[in-house]
Amino acid sequence: HCHDDHRIAMSFAVLGCLLPDLIITEKECVEKTYPEFWDHLRSRLGATLQPASSHPEEDGAAPLESPHVILIGMRGAGKTTMGR
């Protein structure tokens, strides 16, 4: 869940080029700053995009091991709030 924050959606979208099965909800939030983002991600980075409804966990497959996320940023940037 990206909390309707285009920066989170874009950052995790790029990370998703390396990590399989990453789901980003509220993908529309990037339209306010970079409407072509998803097209550029697909054409320039070769990302494969698909609707979240086709995620393996929703098809009854076993869930993946829970990954760790490390939040790095300047003081007052919202790391604690985001970490919750």
C-alpha positions as CSV (number, residue, x, y, z in Angstrom):
1,H,0.0,0.0,0.0
2,C,1.6,3.3,-1.1
3,H,-0.7,5.6,0.9
4,D,-1.5,7.6,-2.2
5,D,2.2,8.8,-2.3
6,H,3.6,8.9,-5.8
7,R,7.2,8.7,-4.5
8,I,6.6,5.4,-2.7
9,A,4.8,3.9,-5.7
10,M,7.6,5.0,-8.1
11,S,10.4,3.8,-5.8
12,F,8.9,0.4,-5.2
13,A,8.0,0.1,-8.9
14,V,11.7,0.3,-9.7
15,L,12.6,-2.1,-6.9
16,G,9.9,-4.4,-8.4
17,C,12.1,-4.8,-11.5
18,L,14.4,-6.8,-9.3
19,L,12.0,-8.4,-6.9
20,P,9.3,-10.8,-8.2
21,D,5.7,-10.6,-7.2
22,L,5.8,-7.1,-5.8
23,I,2.3,-5.6,-5.6
24,I,1.7,-1.8,-5.8
25,T,-1.8,-0.6,-5.0
26,E,-3.0,2.9,-5.9
27,K,-0.8,3.0,-9.0
28,E,-2.9,6.0,-10.2
29,C,-1.2,8.3,-7.7
30,V,1.9,8.7,-10.0
31,E,-0.3,10.4,-12.6
32,K,-0.1,13.7,-10.7
33,T,3.6,14.1,-11.3
34,Y,4.6,11.6,-14.1
35,P,1.7,10.4,-16.1
36,E,3.9,8.3,-18.5
37,F,5.7,6.6,-15.6
38,W,4.3,3.1,-16.1
39,D,4.7,3.2,-19.8
40,H,8.4,4.3,-19.4
41,L,9.0,1.7,-16.7
42,R,7.8,-1.0,-19.2
43,S,9.6,0.4,-22.3
44,R,12.9,1.6,-20.8
45,L,13.5,-0.9,-17.9
46,G,11.6,-3.8,-19.4
47,A,9.3,-4.2,-16.5
48,T,6.5,-6.7,-16.7
49,L,3.3,-5.2,-15.3
50,Q,0.1,-7.1,-14.6
51,P,-3.1,-6.4,-12.6
52,A,-2.7,-7.2,-8.9
53,S,-5.7,-9.6,-9.1
54,S,-3.5,-12.1,-10.9
55,H,-1.1,-12.3,-7.9
56,P,-0.3,-16.0,-7.0
57,E,-1.4,-15.6,-3.4
58,E,-4.9,-14.8,-4.5
59,D,-4.9,-17.9,-6.7
60,G,-4.4,-20.1,-3.6
61,A,-0.6,-20.4,-3.8
62,A,1.4,-20.4,-0.7
63,P,2.5,-16.9,0.4
64,L,6.1,-15.9,-0.1
65,E,8.4,-15.6,2.9
66,S,8.0,-12.1,4.3
67,P,10.7,-9.8,3.0
68,H,12.4,-7.2,5.1
69,V,12.2,-3.5,4.1
70,I,14.8,-1.0,5.4
71,L,13.7,2.6,5.4
72,I,16.5,5.1,5.0
73,G,16.0,8.9,4.9
74,M,16.7,12.2,6.5
75,R,15.5,13.2,9.9
76,G,11.8,14.1,9.9
77,A,11.1,12.4,6.6
78,G,8.4,10.1,8.0
79,K,10.4,6.9,8.4
80,T,8.8,6.0,11.8
81,T,5.3,6.7,10.6
82,M,5.9,4.7,7.4
83,G,7.4,1.9,9.4
84,R,4.3,1.4,11.4
